[in-house]
Structure formats: C-alpha cells, structure tokens
Amino acid sequence: MKNNLKNKNGITLIVLVVTIVIILILCGTSLRIVLGDNGLIENAQYSAFETKIQIYQNNVKNYILSQQLYDNKEDDTDYYIDDKETMKNVLEDVTDEEADKYGIQDNQLRYKEERVTEQEKGWLEKLGVKPLEAR
C-alpha cells in the first residue's frame, strides 16, 4: 500500500503555491506598466492632449493671420483675447468649458491657471504653453 501512494504523480501544494505567486508577480508588473506613472494609459492621454493643443495652436495662428489680412495690420500686432466667446470662434468646435481654459497673448495660445487641472498644467508647461497674464 505504501508503494502505491509514493508512485502517484500529481501537483503538490508547493508547486501550486509557487505557480500562484509567479502569476501574481506577473499581474502586478503588467498592471504597473499599464496603469502606473508614465504607463500606457497616461501616455495615451498625454498624446491625445498634445494633439489637441497643437490643433488649438494652429487655430490661433490661422485666426491671427486672418485678422491681420482682414484689418491690414502688420505682423507685430500683439493680440490679447481672454473671453470665452471669442475663443470658441478661434478654437473651432470646442466646448464652453474648454474655451474658457485658454486665451491668446503675444499671438500665442495661453492657458488660464485657475481653469486647468494640475495634470493639464504640467502637460501644458511640458509643451511650452505659458499661462495667460491678466491685463
């Protein structure tokens, strides 16, 4: 009877525990890569934000050029715009909330510090966008 029990093959408790621990380590690492700081999700959000800001900057350039052509003004005219309704026209197809976050100063897109989140502020600074200074 003793020989019969020793010859049985099967998964031991130790092998099962080791397998579960390895799976947990792999899951933890995968979650950190996807959800952690500078993870895939945050990188995707930053890329979408960067694209949006580049579109806004192009809209600002187009607006300034069209105003200079329409008003026959020279290139050295500095535009200052901080009202939401004008920014809605400049940024094209933007929500009220989004238009209220930005303005134009020194012919560049600027952000209103009190309207953007800390994450957006960090990303905007990383992109070289400066805060709007009140006049």
C-alpha positions as CSV (number, residue, x, y, z in Angstrom):
1,M,0.0,0.0,0.0
2,K,2.9,2.4,0.8
3,N,4.5,1.8,-2.6
4,N,1.2,2.6,-4.3
5,L,0.9,6.1,-2.8
6,K,4.5,7.0,-3.5
7,N,4.3,6.3,-7.2
8,K,1.2,8.6,-7.8
9,N,2.0,11.6,-9.9
10,G,0.3,14.9,-9.3
11,I,0.6,18.6,-8.4
12,T,1.9,19.2,-5.0
13,L,0.8,22.1,-2.8
14,I,4.2,23.7,-3.1
15,V,4.2,23.7,-6.9
16,L,0.7,25.2,-6.8
17,V,1.7,28.0,-4.4
18,V,4.8,28.8,-6.4
19,T,2.7,29.0,-9.6
20,I,0.2,31.3,-8.0
21,V,3.0,33.6,-6.7
22,I,4.6,33.8,-10.1
23,I,1.2,34.7,-11.7
24,L,0.6,37.4,-9.1
25,I,4.0,38.9,-9.8
26,L,3.3,39.0,-13.5
27,C,-0.1,40.5,-13.0
28,G,1.4,43.2,-10.7
29,T,4.1,44.1,-13.2
30,S,1.5,44.2,-16.0
31,L,-0.8,46.5,-14.1
32,R,2.0,48.8,-13.2
33,I,3.1,49.1,-16.8
34,V,-0.5,49.8,-17.9
35,L,-1.8,51.9,-15.1
36,G,1.3,53.3,-13.3
37,D,3.0,56.7,-13.7
38,N,4.0,57.1,-17.3
39,G,2.1,53.9,-18.1
40,L,0.4,53.1,-21.3
41,I,-2.9,54.8,-20.3
42,E,-1.2,58.0,-19.2
43,N,0.9,58.2,-22.3
44,A,-2.1,57.8,-24.5
45,Q,-3.9,60.5,-22.6
46,Y,-0.9,62.8,-22.9
47,S,-0.6,62.1,-26.7
48,A,-4.3,63.0,-27.2
49,F,-3.9,66.2,-25.1
50,E,-0.7,67.1,-27.1
51,T,-2.6,66.7,-30.4
52,K,-5.5,68.8,-29.1
53,I,-3.1,71.6,-28.1
54,Q,-1.3,71.5,-31.4
55,I,-4.7,71.9,-33.2
56,Y,-5.5,74.8,-30.9
57,Q,-2.2,76.5,-31.6
58,N,-2.8,76.1,-35.4
59,N,-6.2,77.6,-35.0
60,V,-4.7,80.6,-33.1
61,K,-2.1,81.1,-35.9
62,N,-4.9,80.9,-38.5
63,Y,-7.0,83.4,-36.6
64,I,-4.2,85.9,-36.2
65,L,-3.3,85.6,-39.9
66,S,-6.9,86.1,-40.9
67,Q,-7.2,89.2,-38.6
68,Q,-4.0,90.7,-40.0
69,L,-5.2,90.2,-43.5
70,Y,-8.7,91.5,-42.8
71,D,-7.6,94.5,-40.9
72,N,-4.4,95.2,-43.0
73,K,-2.3,95.1,-39.8
74,E,1.3,94.4,-39.6
75,D,2.9,91.2,-38.2
76,D,4.0,93.0,-35.0
77,T,0.4,93.4,-33.7
78,D,0.0,91.5,-30.4
79,Y,-3.5,90.1,-29.9
80,Y,-4.8,89.7,-26.4
81,I,-8.0,87.6,-26.0
82,D,-9.3,86.2,-22.8
83,D,-13.1,85.9,-23.3
84,K,-14.8,82.6,-23.8
85,E,-17.0,83.5,-26.8
86,T,-14.1,84.7,-28.9
87,M,-12.0,81.7,-28.0
88,K,-14.9,79.4,-29.1
89,N,-14.7,81.1,-32.5
90,V,-10.9,80.8,-32.6
91,L,-10.6,77.2,-31.5
92,E,-13.5,75.9,-33.6
93,D,-15.9,73.2,-32.4
94,V,-14.8,73.5,-28.8
95,T,-17.0,73.3,-25.7
96,D,-17.7,76.2,-23.4
97,E,-15.6,74.7,-20.7
98,E,-12.6,74.1,-23.0
99,A,-12.8,77.6,-24.5
100,D,-12.8,79.1,-21.0
101,K,-9.4,77.4,-20.2
102,Y,-7.5,79.3,-22.9
103,G,-6.7,82.7,-24.3
104,I,-4.4,84.5,-26.6
105,Q,-1.5,86.7,-25.6
106,D,1.5,87.8,-27.6
107,N,-0.1,86.0,-30.6
108,Q,0.2,82.6,-28.8
109,L,-2.1,80.2,-27.2
110,R,-2.0,80.7,-23.4
111,Y,-3.8,78.9,-20.6
112,K,-5.7,80.3,-17.6
113,E,-4.1,78.9,-14.5
114,E,-7.2,78.9,-12.4
115,R,-9.2,76.9,-15.1
116,V,-6.9,74.0,-15.8
117,T,-6.2,70.9,-13.7
118,E,-2.7,70.3,-12.2
119,Q,-2.2,67.5,-14.7
120,E,-3.1,69.7,-17.6
121,K,-0.9,72.5,-16.2
122,G,2.1,70.1,-16.1
123,W,1.4,68.9,-19.6
124,L,1.0,72.5,-21.0
125,E,4.3,73.5,-19.4
126,K,5.9,70.4,-20.9
127,L,4.6,71.6,-24.3
128,G,5.9,75.1,-23.8
129,V,2.5,76.8,-23.4
130,K,2.7,79.7,-20.9
131,P,0.0,81.0,-18.6
132,L,-2.2,83.9,-19.6
133,E,-1.2,87.1,-17.7
134,A,-4.1,89.4,-16.9
135,R,-4.1,92.9,-18.4
